[in-house]
Amino acid sequence: MAAALPLPRPGPRDPAPVTIAILPVSRSLIASVRPPLPWIPSGGARGYHEPAVRRVLILTASYGSGHNAAARCLVRAFERERCAVTVVDHFGELVSPLFERASRALYYAMLRRAPLLWSIGYALGDWMASDSPLALGVTRLGARRLAALLESLWPDAVVTTHATPATAMSSLVAQGRRTPPHTSVVTDFVAHSQWIARHIDCYCVAADEVKHEFIARGIPAQRIVVTGMPVREEFAEPVDPAAARAALGLSDRAPVVLAMAGSRGSLGRLPDVARALDAVERPLQGLLVCGHDRYLKRKLERLTDGTRVRTLGYTDDVRRLMVAADLLVTKAGGLTLAEATAAELPVLAYGSLPGQERRNERFAARAGIGLVPRSYLELVHLLDRALGDPDLLERLRARIRRVRRPDATQRIVAAVLELLERPVRLP
């Protein structure tokens, strides 16, 4: 198990501090870590002061890839602001490793074999408040160990990228415990009840529409900041599409369709997309990204053998793929939509999972940044239509420019640090 002590606070002539990023953190750290210098509350939100090196605790979860990806983006951004960061998997470290593994396996099994059950569970969760007795204490999971972790690390700010640690933090405030300022980073384009709790200091949301949904559910507008969703810093850097295509061995003579289904490609419907691309009679170049699923990659390689479509495995260079593409076919994961908007890439949302991804689809359709086929035949039709109508793609890009926030990660960090400057807010 890995453990690390916080860096000593620098003196006037010491070099700038370095971020500490730990994922996961060992249980022994929770019990043993203490700041190297005495800590004396001297104001700030709920009694926390502003130290020479600001300590930030990020709580995440491994259900899907978006929560951890958001946490990793934030670590790098906080580093640039001279912060020391600890990242903790809430379920794996503060609840139980066994519970985390079992519940994650159940989550993916439901998505693959019984998506209707997940859809019903998601709807029920949205129907009840996060602190409802009907929730059976699920939203308070890990709160006891979280309290111990806060006493051990004494962070100056807490950032959560998953709903459960966010509501667990709120429950500690409700119990009268002293806690640092807490920012909840919402990693979907929706306002779901399980993200909402009375004692969250700041919500960072992806779009104005999401802010309006939170306000409609009773959250004061001053607690909500429209920052966008965290994406990697390279999405804010200009890239030449022609250079990206050349690096990928693609031609400038035919449009490029990129298809993805998250890091677990088998949760999407990439075989359908492969067949649809082959069925479209217009010139095109297809790229299918399978993630970590080797079985799916072999299956797609057989399907696309001798066609205009190339099959890829997992890649970290999503930015280059998106810059090279004219159209993205994907299930509507929050992170994928955020990256596509940052890259100004129109989306065909297909094969989305029930629950949050279907709600993300709805956002994309209402915002006019994507098209949503409901069947395989409609997918073929919309592919043909989009590739044959450059004006349609340009209209989609124009709408994307209104909502894109490639600097979202920096905005979130600014919101977190600004929260440290506010006067005390009583629970």
Contacts in CASP RR format, 6 or more apart in sequence:
PFRMAT RR
TARGET T0000
AUTHOR 0000-0000-0000
METHOD contacts of the structure
MODEL  1
MAAALPLPRPGPRDPAPVTIAILPVSRSLIASVRPPLPWIPSGGARGYHE
PAVRRVLILTASYGSGHNAAARCLVRAFERERCAVTVVDHFGELVSPLFE
RASRALYYAMLRRAPLLWSIGYALGDWMASDSPLALGVTRLGARRLAALL
ESLWPDAVVTTHATPATAMSSLVAQGRRTPPHTSVVTDFVAHSQWIARHI
DCYCVAADEVKHEFIARGIPAQRIVVTGMPVREEFAEPVDPAAARAALGL
SDRAPVVLAMAGSRGSLGRLPDVARALDAVERPLQGLLVCGHDRYLKRKL
ERLTDGTRVRTLGYTDDVRRLMVAADLLVTKAGGLTLAEATAAELPVLAY
GSLPGQERRNERFAARAGIGLVPRSYLELVHLLDRALGDPDLLERLRARI
RRVRRPDATQRIVAAVLELLERPVRLP
1 26 0 8 1.000
1 27 0 8 1.000
1 28 0 8 1.000
2 22 0 8 1.000
2 24 0 8 1.000
2 25 0 8 1.000
2 26 0 8 1.000
3 22 0 8 1.000
3 25 0 8 1.000
3 26 0 8 1.000
3 28 0 8 1.000
3 29 0 8 1.000
3 32 0 8 1.000
3 33 0 8 1.000
4 20 0 8 1.000
4 22 0 8 1.000
4 29 0 8 1.000
5 33 0 8 1.000
5 36 0 8 1.000
6 20 0 8 1.000
6 33 0 8 1.000
6 35 0 8 1.000
6 36 0 8 1.000
6 53 0 8 1.000
6 55 0 8 1.000
6 84 0 8 1.000
6 86 0 8 1.000
6 153 0 8 1.000
7 17 0 8 1.000
7 18 0 8 1.000
7 20 0 8 1.000
7 53 0 8 1.000
7 84 0 8 1.000
8 36 0 8 1.000
8 37 0 8 1.000
9 36 0 8 1.000
9 37 0 8 1.000
9 51 0 8 1.000
9 52 0 8 1.000
9 53 0 8 1.000
10 16 0 8 1.000
10 17 0 8 1.000
10 52 0 8 1.000
10 53 0 8 1.000
11 52 0 8 1.000
16 82 0 8 1.000
17 53 0 8 1.000
17 82 0 8 1.000
17 83 0 8 1.000
17 84 0 8 1.000
18 79 0 8 1.000
18 84 0 8 1.000
19 75 0 8 1.000
19 76 0 8 1.000
19 78 0 8 1.000
19 79 0 8 1.000
19 83 0 8 1.000
19 84 0 8 1.000
19 85 0 8 1.000
20 84 0 8 1.000
20 85 0 8 1.000
20 86 0 8 1.000
21 72 0 8 1.000
21 75 0 8 1.000
21 85 0 8 1.000
21 86 0 8 1.000
21 87 0 8 1.000
22 29 0 8 1.000
22 86 0 8 1.000
22 87 0 8 1.000
22 88 0 8 1.000
23 60 0 8 1.000
23 68 0 8 1.000
23 71 0 8 1.000
23 87 0 8 1.000
23 88 0 8 1.000
23 89 0 8 1.000
24 88 0 8 1.000
24 89 0 8 1.000
24 92 0 8 1.000
24 93 0 8 1.000
25 86 0 8 1.000
25 87 0 8 1.000
25 88 0 8 1.000
25 93 0 8 1.000
25 149 0 8 1.000
26 93 0 8 1.000
27 93 0 8 1.000
29 152 0 8 1.000
30 93 0 8 1.000
30 94 0 8 1.000
30 145 0 8 1.000
30 148 0 8 1.000
30 149 0 8 1.000
30 152 0 8 1.000
31 148 0 8 1.000
31 152 0 8 1.000
32 152 0 8 1.000
33 152 0 8 1.000
33 153 0 8 1.000
34 152 0 8 1.000
34 154 0 8 1.000
35 154 0 8 1.000
39 51 0 8 1.000
39 154 0 8 1.000
40 49 0 8 1.000
41 47 0 8 1.000
41 48 0 8 1.000
41 49 0 8 1.000
42 49 0 8 1.000
43 49 0 8 1.000
43 424 0 8 1.000
44 50 0 8 1.000
44 181 0 8 1.000
44 420 0 8 1.000
44 421 0 8 1.000
44 422 0 8 1.000
44 423 0 8 1.000
44 424 0 8 1.000
45 180 0 8 1.000
45 181 0 8 1.000
45 201 0 8 1.000
45 419 0 8 1.000
45 420 0 8 1.000
45 422 0 8 1.000
45 423 0 8 1.000
45 424 0 8 1.000
45 425 0 8 1.000
46 173 0 8 1.000
46 178 0 8 1.000
46 179 0 8 1.000
46 180 0 8 1.000
46 181 0 8 1.000
46 424 0 8 1.000
46 425 0 8 1.000
46 427 0 8 1.000
47 178 0 8 1.000
47 424 0 8 1.000
48 156 0 8 1.000
48 157 0 8 1.000
48 178 0 8 1.000
48 180 0 8 1.000
48 181 0 8 1.000
48 420 0 8 1.000
49 156 0 8 1.000
50 156 0 8 1.000
50 420 0 8 1.000
50 421 0 8 1.000
51 156 0 8 1.000
53 82 0 8 1.000
53 83 0 8 1.000
53 84 0 8 1.000
54 81 0 8 1.000
54 82 0 8 1.000
54 83 0 8 1.000
54 84 0 8 1.000
54 156 0 8 1.000
54 157 0 8 1.000
54 417 0 8 1.000
54 420 0 8 1.000
55 83 0 8 1.000
55 84 0 8 1.000
55 85 0 8 1.000
55 86 0 8 1.000
55 153 0 8 1.000
55 154 0 8 1.000
55 155 0 8 1.000
55 156 0 8 1.000
55 157 0 8 1.000
56 78 0 8 1.000
56 83 0 8 1.000
56 84 0 8 1.000
56 85 0 8 1.000
56 86 0 8 1.000
56 155 0 8 1.000
56 156 0 8 1.000
56 157 0 8 1.000
56 158 0 8 1.000
56 159 0 8 1.000
56 416 0 8 1.000
57 85 0 8 1.000
57 86 0 8 1.000
57 88 0 8 1.000
57 149 0 8 1.000
57 150 0 8 1.000
57 153 0 8 1.000
57 155 0 8 1.000
57 157 0 8 1.000
57 158 0 8 1.000
57 159 0 8 1.000
57 180 0 8 1.000
58 71 0 8 1.000
58 74 0 8 1.000
58 75 0 8 1.000
58 85 0 8 1.000
58 86 0 8 1.000
58 87 0 8 1.000
58 88 0 8 1.000
58 158 0 8 1.000
58 159 0 8 1.000
58 160 0 8 1.000
58 161 0 8 1.000
59 88 0 8 1.000
59 90 0 8 1.000
59 94 0 8 1.000
59 146 0 8 1.000
59 158 0 8 1.000
59 159 0 8 1.000
59 160 0 8 1.000
59 161 0 8 1.000
59 162 0 8 1.000
59 165 0 8 1.000
59 166 0 8 1.000
59 169 0 8 1.000
60 67 0 8 1.000
60 68 0 8 1.000
60 70 0 8 1.000
60 71 0 8 1.000
60 87 0 8 1.000
60 88 0 8 1.000
60 89 0 8 1.000
60 90 0 8 1.000
60 160 0 8 1.000
60 161 0 8 1.000
60 162 0 8 1.000
60 165 0 8 1.000
61 67 0 8 1.000
61 68 0 8 1.000
61 89 0 8 1.000
61 90 0 8 1.000
61 91 0 8 1.000
61 161 0 8 1.000
61 162 0 8 1.000
61 164 0 8 1.000
61 165 0 8 1.000
62 68 0 8 1.000
62 89 0 8 1.000
62 91 0 8 1.000
62 92 0 8 1.000
62 100 0 8 1.000
62 104 0 8 1.000
63 91 0 8 1.000
63 103 0 8 1.000
63 104 0 8 1.000
63 107 0 8 1.000
63 162 0 8 1.000
64 263 0 8 1.000
64 264 0 8 1.000
65 262 0 8 1.000
65 263 0 8 1.000
65 264 0 8 1.000
65 335 0 8 1.000
66 161 0 8 1.000
66 187 0 8 1.000
66 333 0 8 1.000
66 334 0 8 1.000
66 335 0 8 1.000
67 161 0 8 1.000
67 162 0 8 1.000
67 187 0 8 1.000
68 89 0 8 1.000
68 161 0 8 1.000
69 230 0 8 1.000
69 335 0 8 1.000
70 161 0 8 1.000
70 185 0 8 1.000
70 187 0 8 1.000
70 229 0 8 1.000
70 230 0 8 1.000
70 335 0 8 1.000
71 87 0 8 1.000
71 161 0 8 1.000
72 87 0 8 1.000
73 230 0 8 1.000
73 231 0 8 1.000
73 232 0 8 1.000
73 233 0 8 1.000
73 409 0 8 1.000
74 85 0 8 1.000
74 159 0 8 1.000
74 161 0 8 1.000
74 185 0 8 1.000
74 230 0 8 1.000
74 409 0 8 1.000
74 412 0 8 1.000
74 413 0 8 1.000
75 85 0 8 1.000
75 87 0 8 1.000
76 233 0 8 1.000
76 409 0 8 1.000
77 230 0 8 1.000
77 233 0 8 1.000
77 409 0 8 1.000
77 410 0 8 1.000
77 412 0 8 1.000
77 413 0 8 1.000
78 85 0 8 1.000
78 413 0 8 1.000
78 416 0 8 1.000
79 85 0 8 1.000
81 413 0 8 1.000
81 417 0 8 1.000
86 153 0 8 1.000
86 155 0 8 1.000
88 94 0 8 1.000
88 149 0 8 1.000
89 100 0 8 1.000
90 142 0 8 1.000
90 146 0 8 1.000
90 160 0 8 1.000
90 162 0 8 1.000
90 164 0 8 1.000
90 165 0 8 1.000
90 168 0 8 1.000
91 99 0 8 1.000
91 100 0 8 1.000
91 103 0 8 1.000
91 104 0 8 1.000
91 141 0 8 1.000
91 164 0 8 1.000
92 99 0 8 1.000
92 100 0 8 1.000
93 145 0 8 1.000
94 142 0 8 1.000
94 145 0 8 1.000
94 146 0 8 1.000
94 149 0 8 1.000
94 165 0 8 1.000
94 168 0 8 1.000
95 141 0 8 1.000
95 142 0 8 1.000
95 145 0 8 1.000
107 118 0 8 1.000
108 264 0 8 1.000
108 267 0 8 1.000
110 117 0 8 1.000
110 118 0 8 1.000
111 118 0 8 1.000
111 267 0 8 1.000
111 353 0 8 1.000
112 266 0 8 1.000
112 267 0 8 1.000
115 353 0 8 1.000
115 354 0 8 1.000
116 354 0 8 1.000
118 353 0 8 1.000
118 354 0 8 1.000
118 355 0 8 1.000
119 354 0 8 1.000
119 355 0 8 1.000
119 358 0 8 1.000
122 192 0 8 1.000
122 354 0 8 1.000
122 355 0 8 1.000
122 356 0 8 1.000
123 355 0 8 1.000
125 135 0 8 1.000
125 192 0 8 1.000
125 193 0 8 1.000
125 194 0 8 1.000
126 192 0 8 1.000
126 193 0 8 1.000
126 194 0 8 1.000
127 193 0 8 1.000
128 134 0 8 1.000
128 135 0 8 1.000
128 193 0 8 1.000
129 135 0 8 1.000
129 193 0 8 1.000
129 196 0 8 1.000
130 139 0 8 1.000
130 163 0 8 1.000
130 167 0 8 1.000
130 170 0 8 1.000
130 193 0 8 1.000
130 194 0 8 1.000
130 195 0 8 1.000
130 196 0 8 1.000
130 197 0 8 1.000
131 139 0 8 1.000
131 167 0 8 1.000
131 170 0 8 1.000
131 171 0 8 1.000
131 174 0 8 1.000
131 197 0 8 1.000
131 198 0 8 1.000
138 164 0 8 1.000
139 163 0 8 1.000
139 164 0 8 1.000
139 167 0 8 1.000
139 168 0 8 1.000
139 171 0 8 1.000
139 194 0 8 1.000
139 197 0 8 1.000
140 167 0 8 1.000
140 168 0 8 1.000
140 171 0 8 1.000
141 164 0 8 1.000
141 168 0 8 1.000
142 168 0 8 1.000
143 168 0 8 1.000
143 171 0 8 1.000
143 172 0 8 1.000
146 165 0 8 1.000
146 168 0 8 1.000
146 169 0 8 1.000
146 172 0 8 1.000
147 172 0 8 1.000
147 177 0 8 1.000
150 158 0 8 1.000
150 172 0 8 1.000
150 177 0 8 1.000
150 179 0 8 1.000
150 180 0 8 1.000
155 180 0 8 1.000
156 180 0 8 1.000
156 181 0 8 1.000
156 420 0 8 1.000
157 180 0 8 1.000
157 181 0 8 1.000
157 182 0 8 1.000
157 183 0 8 1.000
157 416 0 8 1.000
157 417 0 8 1.000
157 419 0 8 1.000
157 420 0 8 1.000
158 169 0 8 1.000
158 179 0 8 1.000
158 180 0 8 1.000
158 181 0 8 1.000
158 182 0 8 1.000
158 183 0 8 1.000
159 182 0 8 1.000
159 183 0 8 1.000
159 184 0 8 1.000
159 185 0 8 1.000
159 412 0 8 1.000
159 416 0 8 1.000
160 166 0 8 1.000
160 169 0 8 1.000
160 182 0 8 1.000
160 183 0 8 1.000
160 184 0 8 1.000
160 185 0 8 1.000
161 185 0 8 1.000
161 187 0 8 1.000
161 230 0 8 1.000
162 187 0 8 1.000
163 192 0 8 1.000
163 194 0 8 1.000
163 195 0 8 1.000
164 194 0 8 1.000
166 182 0 8 1.000
166 184 0 8 1.000
166 195 0 8 1.000
166 197 0 8 1.000
166 200 0 8 1.000
167 194 0 8 1.000
167 195 0 8 1.000
167 197 0 8 1.000
169 179 0 8 1.000
169 182 0 8 1.000
169 197 0 8 1.000
169 199 0 8 1.000
169 200 0 8 1.000
170 182 0 8 1.000
170 197 0 8 1.000
170 198 0 8 1.000
170 199 0 8 1.000
170 200 0 8 1.000
171 197 0 8 1.000
171 199 0 8 1.000
172 179 0 8 1.000
173 179 0 8 1.000
173 199 0 8 1.000
173 427 0 8 1.000
174 198 0 8 1.000
174 199 0 8 1.000
174 427 0 8 1.000
176 427 0 8 1.000
181 201 0 8 1.000
181 202 0 8 1.000
181 416 0 8 1.000
181 419 0 8 1.000
181 420 0 8 1.000
181 422 0 8 1.000
182 199 0 8 1.000
182 200 0 8 1.000
182 201 0 8 1.000
182 202 0 8 1.000
183 200 0 8 1.000
183 201 0 8 1.000
183 202 0 8 1.000
183 203 0 8 1.000
183 204 0 8 1.000
183 412 0 8 1.000
183 415 0 8 1.000
183 416 0 8 1.000
183 419 0 8 1.000
184 195 0 8 1.000
184 200 0 8 1.000
184 202 0 8 1.000
184 203 0 8 1.000
184 204 0 8 1.000
185 204 0 8 1.000
185 229 0 8 1.000
185 230 0 8 1.000
185 412 0 8 1.000
186 195 0 8 1.000
186 203 0 8 1.000
186 204 0 8 1.000
186 205 0 8 1.000
186 206 0 8 1.000
186 210 0 8 1.000
186 229 0 8 1.000
187 229 0 8 1.000
187 230 0 8 1.000
187 334 0 8 1.000
187 335 0 8 1.000
188 206 0 8 1.000
188 333 0 8 1.000
188 334 0 8 1.000
188 356 0 8 1.000
188 359 0 8 1.000
188 360 0 8 1.000
189 206 0 8 1.000
189 207 0 8 1.000
189 209 0 8 1.000
189 210 0 8 1.000
189 229 0 8 1.000
189 334 0 8 1.000
189 337 0 8 1.000
189 359 0 8 1.000
189 360 0 8 1.000
189 363 0 8 1.000
189 364 0 8 1.000
190 210 0 8 1.000
190 213 0 8 1.000
190 356 0 8 1.000
190 359 0 8 1.000
190 360 0 8 1.000
190 363 0 8 1.000
191 205 0 8 1.000
191 210 0 8 1.000
191 213 0 8 1.000
191 214 0 8 1.000
191 216 0 8 1.000
191 217 0 8 1.000
192 356 0 8 1.000
192 359 0 8 1.000
193 217 0 8 1.000
195 203 0 8 1.000
196 214 0 8 1.000
196 217 0 8 1.000
196 218 0 8 1.000
196 219 0 8 1.000
199 427 0 8 1.000
200 223 0 8 1.000
201 223 0 8 1.000
201 419 0 8 1.000
201 425 0 8 1.000
202 223 0 8 1.000
202 224 0 8 1.000
202 225 0 8 1.000
202 415 0 8 1.000
202 416 0 8 1.000
202 419 0 8 1.000
203 214 0 8 1.000
203 219 0 8 1.000
203 223 0 8 1.000
203 224 0 8 1.000
203 225 0 8 1.000
204 225 0 8 1.000
204 227 0 8 1.000
204 228 0 8 1.000
204 411 0 8 1.000
204 412 0 8 1.000
204 415 0 8 1.000
205 211 0 8 1.000
205 214 0 8 1.000
205 224 0 8 1.000
205 225 0 8 1.000
205 226 0 8 1.000
205 227 0 8 1.000
205 228 0 8 1.000
206 226 0 8 1.000
206 227 0 8 1.000
206 228 0 8 1.000
206 229 0 8 1.000
206 334 0 8 1.000
206 338 0 8 1.000
206 405 0 8 1.000
206 408 0 8 1.000
207 226 0 8 1.000
207 228 0 8 1.000
207 363 0 8 1.000
207 367 0 8 1.000
207 403 0 8 1.000
208 226 0 8 1.000
209 363 0 8 1.000
209 366 0 8 1.000
209 367 0 8 1.000
210 226 0 8 1.000
210 363 0 8 1.000
211 221 0 8 1.000
211 224 0 8 1.000
211 226 0 8 1.000
214 224 0 8 1.000
215 221 0 8 1.000
215 224 0 8 1.000
225 411 0 8 1.000
225 415 0 8 1.000
227 405 0 8 1.000
227 408 0 8 1.000
227 411 0 8 1.000
227 412 0 8 1.000
227 415 0 8 1.000
228 338 0 8 1.000
228 405 0 8 1.000
228 408 0 8 1.000
228 411 0 8 1.000
228 412 0 8 1.000
229 334 0 8 1.000
229 335 0 8 1.000
229 337 0 8 1.000
229 338 0 8 1.000
229 405 0 8 1.000
229 408 0 8 1.000
230 338 0 8 1.000
230 408 0 8 1.000
230 409 0 8 1.000
230 412 0 8 1.000
231 335 0 8 1.000
231 338 0 8 1.000
231 339 0 8 1.000
231 342 0 8 1.000
231 406 0 8 1.000
231 408 0 8 1.000
231 409 0 8 1.000
232 319 0 8 1.000
232 339 0 8 1.000
232 409 0 8 1.000
233 409 0 8 1.000
234 319 0 8 1.000
235 319 0 8 1.000
235 339 0 8 1.000
235 342 0 8 1.000
235 343 0 8 1.000
235 406 0 8 1.000
236 342 0 8 1.000
236 406 0 8 1.000
236 407 0 8 1.000
239 319 0 8 1.000
239 320 0 8 1.000
239 323 0 8 1.000
240 323 0 8 1.000
241 323 0 8 1.000
241 324 0 8 1.000
242 252 0 8 1.000
244 320 0 8 1.000
244 321 0 8 1.000
244 323 0 8 1.000
244 324 0 8 1.000
245 251 0 8 1.000
245 252 0 8 1.000
245 256 0 8 1.000
245 324 0 8 1.000
247 320 0 8 1.000
247 324 0 8 1.000
248 287 0 8 1.000
248 320 0 8 1.000
248 321 0 8 1.000
248 324 0 8 1.000
250 256 0 8 1.000
250 285 0 8 1.000
250 324 0 8 1.000
251 285 0 8 1.000
253 283 0 8 1.000
254 283 0 8 1.000
254 284 0 8 1.000
254 285 0 8 1.000
254 308 0 8 1.000
255 283 0 8 1.000
255 284 0 8 1.000
255 285 0 8 1.000
255 326 0 8 1.000
255 327 0 8 1.000
255 387 0 8 1.000
256 284 0 8 1.000
256 285 0 8 1.000
256 286 0 8 1.000
256 287 0 8 1.000
256 324 0 8 1.000
256 325 0 8 1.000
256 326 0 8 1.000
256 327 0 8 1.000
257 277 0 8 1.000
257 284 0 8 1.000
257 285 0 8 1.000
257 286 0 8 1.000
257 287 0 8 1.000
257 325 0 8 1.000
257 326 0 8 1.000
257 327 0 8 1.000
257 328 0 8 1.000
257 329 0 8 1.000
257 383 0 8 1.000
257 387 0 8 1.000
258 286 0 8 1.000
258 287 0 8 1.000
258 289 0 8 1.000
258 321 0 8 1.000
258 322 0 8 1.000
258 324 0 8 1.000
258 325 0 8 1.000
258 327 0 8 1.000
258 328 0 8 1.000
258 329 0 8 1.000
258 345 0 8 1.000
259 270 0 8 1.000
259 273 0 8 1.000
259 274 0 8 1.000
259 277 0 8 1.000
259 286 0 8 1.000
259 287 0 8 1.000
259 288 0 8 1.000
259 289 0 8 1.000
259 328 0 8 1.000
259 329 0 8 1.000
259 330 0 8 1.000
260 288 0 8 1.000
260 289 0 8 1.000
260 318 0 8 1.000
260 328 0 8 1.000
260 329 0 8 1.000
260 330 0 8 1.000
260 336 0 8 1.000
261 267 0 8 1.000
261 268 0 8 1.000
261 269 0 8 1.000
261 270 0 8 1.000
261 289 0 8 1.000
261 290 0 8 1.000
261 291 0 8 1.000
261 330 0 8 1.000
261 331 0 8 1.000
261 351 0 8 1.000
262 268 0 8 1.000
262 289 0 8 1.000
262 291 0 8 1.000
262 330 0 8 1.000
262 331 0 8 1.000
262 333 0 8 1.000
262 336 0 8 1.000
263 291 0 8 1.000
263 292 0 8 1.000
263 314 0 8 1.000
264 291 0 8 1.000
264 292 0 8 1.000
264 293 0 8 1.000
265 289 0 8 1.000
265 290 0 8 1.000
265 291 0 8 1.000
265 292 0 8 1.000
265 293 0 8 1.000
265 296 0 8 1.000
266 293 0 8 1.000
266 295 0 8 1.000
266 296 0 8 1.000
267 331 0 8 1.000
267 353 0 8 1.000
268 331 0 8 1.000
268 351 0 8 1.000
268 353 0 8 1.000
269 331 0 8 1.000
269 350 0 8 1.000
269 351 0 8 1.000
270 288 0 8 1.000
270 290 0 8 1.000
270 296 0 8 1.000
270 300 0 8 1.000
271 299 0 8 1.000
271 300 0 8 1.000
271 303 0 8 1.000
272 350 0 8 1.000
272 351 0 8 1.000
272 376 0 8 1.000
272 379 0 8 1.000
273 288 0 8 1.000
273 329 0 8 1.000
273 350 0 8 1.000
273 379 0 8 1.000
274 288 0 8 1.000
274 300 0 8 1.000
274 303 0 8 1.000
274 304 0 8 1.000
274 307 0 8 1.000
274 309 0 8 1.000
275 303 0 8 1.000
275 376 0 8 1.000
276 376 0 8 1.000
276 379 0 8 1.000
276 380 0 8 1.000
276 383 0 8 1.000
277 284 0 8 1.000
277 286 0 8 1.000
277 307 0 8 1.000
277 308 0 8 1.000
277 309 0 8 1.000
277 383 0 8 1.000
278 304 0 8 1.000
278 307 0 8 1.000
278 308 0 8 1.000
278 309 0 8 1.000
279 380 0 8 1.000
280 380 0 8 1.000
280 383 0 8 1.000
280 384 0 8 1.000
280 387 0 8 1.000
281 384 0 8 1.000
282 384 0 8 1.000
282 387 0 8 1.000
282 388 0 8 1.000
284 308 0 8 1.000
284 387 0 8 1.000
285 308 0 8 1.000
285 309 0 8 1.000
285 310 0 8 1.000
286 308 0 8 1.000
286 309 0 8 1.000
286 310 0 8 1.000
287 309 0 8 1.000
287 310 0 8 1.000
287 312 0 8 1.000
287 321 0 8 1.000
287 325 0 8 1.000
288 300 0 8 1.000
288 304 0 8 1.000
288 309 0 8 1.000
288 310 0 8 1.000
288 311 0 8 1.000
288 312 0 8 1.000
289 312 0 8 1.000
289 313 0 8 1.000
289 314 0 8 1.000
289 315 0 8 1.000
289 318 0 8 1.000
289 321 0 8 1.000
290 296 0 8 1.000
290 297 0 8 1.000
290 300 0 8 1.000
290 311 0 8 1.000
290 312 0 8 1.000
290 313 0 8 1.000
290 314 0 8 1.000
291 297 0 8 1.000
291 313 0 8 1.000
291 314 0 8 1.000
291 315 0 8 1.000
292 313 0 8 1.000
292 314 0 8 1.000
297 311 0 8 1.000
297 313 0 8 1.000
300 311 0 8 1.000
301 311 0 8 1.000
304 310 0 8 1.000
304 311 0 8 1.000
315 321 0 8 1.000
318 339 0 8 1.000
319 339 0 8 1.000
319 343 0 8 1.000
322 328 0 8 1.000
322 339 0 8 1.000
322 340 0 8 1.000
322 343 0 8 1.000
322 345 0 8 1.000
323 343 0 8 1.000
325 345 0 8 1.000
326 345 0 8 1.000
326 346 0 8 1.000
326 387 0 8 1.000
326 393 0 8 1.000
327 345 0 8 1.000
327 346 0 8 1.000
327 347 0 8 1.000
327 348 0 8 1.000
327 383 0 8 1.000
327 386 0 8 1.000
327 387 0 8 1.000
327 393 0 8 1.000
328 336 0 8 1.000
328 340 0 8 1.000
328 345 0 8 1.000
328 346 0 8 1.000
328 347 0 8 1.000
328 348 0 8 1.000
329 347 0 8 1.000
329 348 0 8 1.000
329 350 0 8 1.000
329 379 0 8 1.000
329 383 0 8 1.000
330 336 0 8 1.000
330 340 0 8 1.000
330 347 0 8 1.000
330 348 0 8 1.000
330 349 0 8 1.000
330 350 0 8 1.000
331 349 0 8 1.000
331 350 0 8 1.000
331 351 0 8 1.000
331 352 0 8 1.000
331 353 0 8 1.000
331 357 0 8 1.000
332 347 0 8 1.000
332 349 0 8 1.000
332 352 0 8 1.000
332 357 0 8 1.000
332 358 0 8 1.000
332 360 0 8 1.000
332 361 0 8 1.000
332 364 0 8 1.000
333 352 0 8 1.000
333 356 0 8 1.000
333 357 0 8 1.000
333 360 0 8 1.000
334 356 0 8 1.000
334 357 0 8 1.000
334 360 0 8 1.000
337 347 0 8 1.000
337 360 0 8 1.000
337 363 0 8 1.000
337 364 0 8 1.000
338 408 0 8 1.000
340 346 0 8 1.000
340 347 0 8 1.000
340 400 0 8 1.000
341 369 0 8 1.000
341 400 0 8 1.000
341 403 0 8 1.000
341 404 0 8 1.000
341 405 0 8 1.000
342 404 0 8 1.000
342 405 0 8 1.000
342 406 0 8 1.000
342 408 0 8 1.000
344 397 0 8 1.000
344 400 0 8 1.000
344 401 0 8 1.000
344 404 0 8 1.000
345 400 0 8 1.000
346 369 0 8 1.000
346 370 0 8 1.000
346 371 0 8 1.000
346 386 0 8 1.000
346 393 0 8 1.000
346 396 0 8 1.000
346 397 0 8 1.000
346 400 0 8 1.000
347 364 0 8 1.000
347 369 0 8 1.000
347 370 0 8 1.000
347 371 0 8 1.000
347 396 0 8 1.000
348 370 0 8 1.000
348 371 0 8 1.000
348 372 0 8 1.000
348 373 0 8 1.000
348 379 0 8 1.000
348 382 0 8 1.000
348 383 0 8 1.000
348 386 0 8 1.000
349 360 0 8 1.000
349 361 0 8 1.000
349 364 0 8 1.000
349 365 0 8 1.000
349 370 0 8 1.000
349 371 0 8 1.000
349 372 0 8 1.000
350 372 0 8 1.000
350 373 0 8 1.000
350 379 0 8 1.000
352 358 0 8 1.000
352 360 0 8 1.000
352 361 0 8 1.000
361 372 0 8 1.000
364 370 0 8 1.000
364 372 0 8 1.000
365 371 0 8 1.000
365 372 0 8 1.000
367 399 0 8 1.000
367 403 0 8 1.000
368 396 0 8 1.000
368 399 0 8 1.000
369 396 0 8 1.000
369 399 0 8 1.000
369 400 0 8 1.000
369 403 0 8 1.000
370 396 0 8 1.000
371 382 0 8 1.000
371 386 0 8 1.000
371 396 0 8 1.000
373 379 0 8 1.000
373 381 0 8 1.000
373 382 0 8 1.000
385 392 0 8 1.000
386 392 0 8 1.000
386 393 0 8 1.000
405 411 0 8 1.000
END
